[in-house]
């Protein structure tokens, strides 16, 4: 199940408050500005900076 469009419209990066976009498989939400990827577990975005993975 993909994340709902309504949810994606209101979520922002917790670090910079910038736009986040899902990856192709909807397994991560990506912030290009911070170069961070927030995991999605059981269709629930984990929007914690400590849980984010670096894209570098």
C-alpha angles and dihedrals in degrees: 000000000000124000113268119259090232092056093048091052093059101038118095134176108279091216103050102008087235132139119290126198130194121245118241094271095042089238094121140026111221130210108196093190094058095029090232132135119206115207124237112215121187089347091304119116113229100214098183119126090217090057095048121111121224116242091208 
